[in-house]
Amino acid sequence: MNTSTGTPTSVSYDYDLQDASGATCTAHAWARVPAPLSPSAKAATKARIAELLKARNAVLVAHYYVDGDLQDLALATGGCVSDSLEMARFGRDHAAQTLIVAGVKFMGESAKILSPGKTVLMPDLDATCSLDLGCPADDFATFCDAHPDRKVVVYANTSAAVKARADWMVTSSCALAIVKHLKDQGEKILWAPDRHLGRYIQKETGADMLMWNGACIVHDEFKGLELDLLKKDHPNALVLVHPESPESVVAQADVVGSTSQLLKAVVESNAPEFIVATDNGILHRMRQLAPNKVLIEAPTAGNSATCKSCAHCPWMAMNGLQGVLDCLEKGVGEITVDEAIRLKAHGCIDRMLAFVAQNPAAIAQPAQGFVPNVGAA
């Protein structure tokens, strides 16, 4: 970010470079995706994990975007499948003293921030996030210092160190309400890291927002032109879009919302078909909750396509059953957060939770009788 003009500038991350290597490279992530297990090996691994979860006083919490086997195992063993914040809240409120977090690193950090006394383990600590990578804590702190008149609002998809610098953390389902609240209080906003979500919120609220220039590699690849063509082939389909998507995609949506809001739309709508513009990992849960609905992936192909993600996060794909088993058998993959950073980050999360508690309409809640373990974050 050019701090003198407020003009967004690109942040270079390793995976953008032709010779990229290491944990921040998408090719590295795809290479680390676990090989499929045979049916017998899968059954045996699941059984062993279930046994060890009970023996170790542990619980498995999984994100909607990880492999369907992990989602199913989490639900079958008393864990949860949800968005990142609900994963952390579920882990905080659960009696288990060990949390196995199937997701990406900022989710493990969020769990540790809310549950400092618990052991938090992840199947692969190299599983990261382009939004997290694209908002380095030191650069972000410099940006914040250059604009001390603004309230710092960060999306959940950020590191603990970035959250520690923020006044507020938000999720995609409560961001609109919180930014509107701040605008009504006369506050100007410094927003990070997702530019598409920030632009959507700015348009909806009219708030004065200065943007960090980040993007999710999954949602950034959806194409407005190809979506328009796909809609012509499916005129009865509702278009469901996560607000991390480009403006040309959001503009065509029937429903714009968080993961839980999109799930809720599939379950409760009478539409026979849905075009879904978010990580295709969610389709597993959607098919379980609405088995008679037709689900169509929004297009990432077409002009300027890179297909670094092809509608699925490569770092989410690094999570596998063997990694969970290694956590339980070997204790590997432990998440740690510096205590000074944890305390500061906890403050911005608590501020959001308190706002949501006082303003329950600010966050998308599942309808009465809705399927359990569908997170509201």
N, C-alpha and C positions, 0 to 999 in steps of 0.2 A: 504494500500500500504506500503510495506517495503521500506522506504525512503533511506535506506543505500544501497540496492541492485537494487532498481527499479523493483523488482518482484511484480506482482499483488497479493494481498491477498484479501480474501473475506471480505466483510463488512456485519455484521450481522444486519438484519432488523427483526422487530418483526414477520413479517408474515412467516419467515423461521422456527420459533420455534414451537414445538408441542403444547405448551400451549399459543400460541399467542392470544392476545386479543387487542381490541381497534382499532383506526382508521387505523393503519398500517397493519391490518390483513385482508387477502383476504376473510376469512369466515365472518368477520364483514361486509365487503363491500357487499358481495353477500346477506347477511341478510338485508341490507339496500336498496336493489333494489326495487323500487316502484312496488306495485301490479298493474296488468293491470286494466285499467278503462273500464267500460262498454261502448259500442258505444255512448250511449246518454250522459254519463258523460264526455267522451273524447271530444265530440263535444262542450258541454257546457263550458268545461275548456278552450279549444282552443279559443272559441269565447270571453270568458272573458279576457284571456291573450291578445288577439289582441286589445281589447277595451282599456285595461290598458296601453299597450305599447304606444298607441297613446296619451292617456290622460296624461301619466307621461313623455312624451318626451324621450322614451326609445327605445332601439333596441335590438333584440335577435341575438347573434352570437353563432353558434353551431359548434362543431367539427364533422368531418365525422364519428367518432366512437360512438357518442351518439345515443340514440333511434331515429328511423326513424321519429316518430311523431314530435320530436323536430326539426329535420332537415327540415321537410316539413313546420312547422310553422315559422321557421326563414326565409325561402325563401318567404313564402306567406305574411309575414308582413314587407318585405323590409330589412331584415337582411341578413346574409350570412351563408353559410356552407363551411368550409375550414379547413386548417391546423392551427396550433397554432399561427404562426406569422401573417398570413393573417387575422386571427380573431382580433389580436391586432391592426394591421394597419387599418383594416376596421373600427374598433371602434374609433380609433384616428381620422380618416378622416370623420366620420359620424357626422351629426349635433346634434344627440341625446346627451343629457347630462347624461343619465344613460345607462350603458351597462350591459345587462344580459348575462353572459358567461356560456354556457352549455359545460362543459368539465371538466378538472381537475385543481387543484389549481395553478400550475405554469402558466397555461394559463390566469387565472384571474390576477395573478401578472404581467404577461407581458402586459396585457391590461392596468393595472394601471400604470406601468412604462412609457408607451407611452402616457397615457391620465391622468395625475395627477389631473387635474381639474374636472374630471368626476367621478361620482359614479359608482363603479364596483361591481355588485352583482352576486353571484353564487348560484345555487339551493341547493348545499350541500358542505359546506366548508371542510368536511372530505374526499371528493373525491380527492385522491392524485395520485402518480405515483411511481412505483418501482425505476425508474431511479433517481427521486428526492430524495426518501427515502434513496437510496443507496449511496448518495453523500452528507453527512452532511457538512455543511459550515465550521465548525471549523476544522474537520479532513482534509477537502480539502485545507483550508488555510495553514495548517501545511505542507501538501504535496507540495504545491506551493512554500512555503518558503524554502523547502529543495532543490529546483531546480530553482534558480533565473535566470539561463541562458536560460530558455525556455519560449517561448510565450505560454500563457495560452489560450486554445481554448476550449470552452464548448458548448455542444449541447443545443438546446432550452429547452429540458426536464430537467431543473434544477431550483432550487429556485432562487429568486431574490438575496439572499445573496451570492450564488455561482456565479451568473452572475457578481455581484459587484467585485468579485476577479479576473475576467477574463479580458484578453486583447480583445478577440473576442468571440462573440456568432455566431453560425452557425445553419442552418437548414439542413435537409438531402439532399436538392436539391442544395445548394450552398457550402456545406462543402468541396467537392472535389476541386472546383476552388479556394477557399480561402486557403486551406492547400497547394495546389500547388503554389499559389502566395507567401506564406510565405516561402516555401522551396526554391523557386527561389531567394528569398531575403537572403538566407543563414540562415534562422531561424530554430531552433529546437523546437519541439512542445511538450507541456504537454496537453494531451487530456483527457476530461471527459464528461459524465460518461460511455457511452455505449461501451463496449469492442468490440462487433461485428462490429458496425459501424466504430469504430476506426481502427480495423484490415483491414476492407475493404478499407478505405481511405488510410491507409499506403501502402497496396498492390498496389493500383492504382497509387499513387503519388510517392512512394519511399521515402517519408519524414521520418525524424528521429522523431519518436513519442513515448513518454512515456505514457502508458495507465493507467487510473483509471479502476478498475475492477467492472463495473456495467453492468446491463442487464435489458431489458424490459421483464417482465414476460410473456407477450403475444408472442413476437417474439422469445424469447429464447426457446419456447416449440415446434417450428416447427422441424420436424424430417427429416434428409436427406435420410435415408434408406427408410422410408415409402413414401417420395415424389418420389423417384426413382421407387418404385412399382406402385404408382398411375399414373405416366407418362406412364408406359407400358399399362395401361388400357385406356389412353386417348392420343394416339400418335399425334393427331392433335392439342392438346392444347398448348397454349403459357403459360409459367410459369412466373408469375409476383411476384417479391420478394422485400420486403422492406429491406434495408441494415442493419437493426437492427437484422436480422435473423442470425443464425449460419452459419459458413463458408460452411458446407456441403450442406446447402440449397441454399445459394447465388451462389455456383458453378454450380447449375443446372438451373439457371434462364435464361430466354430469355430477360427479362427486369428487371434491378435492379434500383430502384428509389424511390423517395418520393411519398407520397400519390397522389399528382397531376399528377406525371409522370405515375403512374400506372393507374389512371383514364383515362388519355390521351391515353394510349396504348389500353385500352379496346374500347374506342370510335373510334379510328382511324384505328386500325388494321383490316385486313380482316379475321383474324382467327375466327373460329366458337366457340372455347372453350378457357377458361382461367382457369388456376389453380392459385389461389390467396393466397400468403403467407404474409398476414398482418391481422390486426384486422378485424373480419368479420362484424363490423359495417359499413365498407366501401361498402359492397355489396348492401346496400340500394340505395346509390347514383349511383353505377355502373349500377344497374338494371334500374334505371330511365333514365340514359344517353345512355344506350345501351340495350334496352329491348329485342332485338333478340339474344343476346349473351348468351352462357351457361357459368355460373360461378361456379367453384368448389373450395371449401375450401381446402387449403393445410393441410396435416395431422399433428396433435399434438399428436396423439395416438402412441402406440408402445413401444418399449423398453425404460425404464427409464422415461416414461411419468408421470407427476405429475398432469396435468390438473388443475393447480391453476387458469388458465385463460380460457382454452378450446377455444383459439383464440378470446377471447373477454375480454377487460379490465374490471375487476369488479368495479373499481372506476368510469370509464365512465358510466357503467350501473346504477350507483346511481342517475344519472340525470333523472328527470322526469317532466311531465307537472305540477304536483302539486307543486313541488319545485320552478318552474318558477313563478307560480301564487303566492306563498308565498313571493317571492322576491318583486313582484310588490304590493301586498296587505299589507305586513307587513314590508317591507324594510329589511328583514333578509338576512344574507349571504354576508355582505359587506367585500370586500377585502381592506386591508390596507397594505402599504409598507413604512417602515421607510424612511424618505426623504433622509438621507445621503446614504443609500443603494440604493435607487431608482436612485439617480443621477449617482452613479458609474455604476450601471447596465445599465442605459440608454446609457452610453458611449460605452459599448461593442456592444450593439444592433445598435447604430448609425453607428459605424464603419463598421458593416456588411452591413447595408442599403446603406451607401455611396459607398462601394465597388460594390455592385450589381447595383447601379445606374450608376456607371462609366463603368461597365462591364456587360451589360445586358445579354450576352450569358452565364454568370456564373450561372444563375438560370433558372429553367425550366419554360418557359412561355407557357400558353395555345396557341394553334394555332389560327390563324385569324378566327374569326367566331365561336370559341369554346364556349361551354355553359357558360354563365356568372356565377359568384360567385364560380368558381372553383379556389381555391387559388393556388398560385405558390410556397408556402413555403414547 
